[in-house]
Amino acid sequence: MSAFSNSEGGFIVFGVKDDGKRLMLRKFAFTIDENMVRSFLAEHVEFSIVTFEYRGTTLACIKVNKSNVEIKSKNVTYIFDKNMEVIELLKTKVFLSYCHNDSCIADIFGTKNLGEY
């Protein structure tokens, strides 16, 4: 859910099995506890849980909205890589030392005080 929030949002569907070639319906046999889900995420993550019937099978879906702030799960930020695999977002601190003659290089980064990304 952290990765969805930190990208474009998305849906997590329970009760569907994907074997890599086809999707198969499976019974959704448990309850999603919204409070438990929220305990793993930052309080401002926006999501909704829906249970529904599809072709006689009960499915559940969590719709995760895109967030304007970084969402962490247990103090770790996740994102999707270019292959849509969930990965940990690693932050790097950058210190740029320059003289006024090289200010055009610092301006490429948009600020002279880069801070933390």
N, C-alpha and C positions, 0 to 999 in steps of 0.2 A: 504494500500500500504506500510505503514511503516513496518507492520508485515511481509509481503512478502519479502521486501528488507532486513530485519534483519534475515531472515531464508534462505530458498533455492530459493527464487524467486517464481513466479507463474503467473497465469492468472486470471483475473476478467472478466467474461463474462456477458454482459448486453443483455436482451431480452430472458432470460431463467428463467422459474419459477420452483422452486424445492419445492414440497409439502411434502417432506420427503419419498415419495414412488416412485415418478416418476418425470422426467423432462418434462416440457411443453414449447413449443416455444411461445413467446409473441412478439409483435412488439416492436422494439426499436424506441421510438418516440422522442428522444432528441439528442442534439449534445453534445459531450464531449469537453469541452474547456480546451485544454492542459495547457494554461497559468493559468487558475483557479486551476487546479489540482496541478500544480507546486507551487502555492502560499501557499498551505497547507503543503508542504514537503520541506525538505532540498534541496538546489539547485543541489546537486550531485546525486540525485536519478535517476537511468536509467530506463526509461519505454518507450513503444511505444503504440500507439493507432491505431487499425485497425477496419474498418467497412466492413462487408462482408454479402453476401446473403447465406442463408442456407435453402433449401427446400422452396424457395419463401418468406422467412422471413428475414428482415434485422436485423443483430445482430452486436454488437460491442464488442471488446475485448481490454483490457489493459494488455499488457505483462510487468511484473515487473521483473527486473533483480536483482539477489542477489548483495548486496553491501558489500564492504570490510570495510566500516565504518558505524557507527551507524546512522540510519536514524530516524529522529524525525518528528512527525506531531504536529504542534502547541506546540512545546517544550516538547513533550511526546514521549517516545520510546515505540513501541509496538512490541510484538513477538507472536508466537503461542505457546500455552501450549501443553501438551501431547495428548489432545483431539482435537487438531487443532482449539481451540477457541482463539480468539484474546484477549490478556491481556496486561496490562501495565507492562513494565519492571521496576521493582523497584530496585534502586541502594542502596547499603549499604556500608558505610565506615567501615573499620575494622582497629582497632589498635591492634597490637600484641606486648605485652611487654614480653621480655624474657631476660634471662642472657645467657652468652656464654655456660654454661653447657646444656642449652636447645636449642641450635642453630639447632639441628637436627629437632626439631618441626617446627621452622621457615622455614627451608629448604623445608618442605613438601609443603608449599605454593609457592615455586619457587623463592621467593625473601625475603630479609630481610626488605625491605621497600615496604609494600603491596600497599600503595597508595590507589587509588579509583578504584573500579570495577563497 
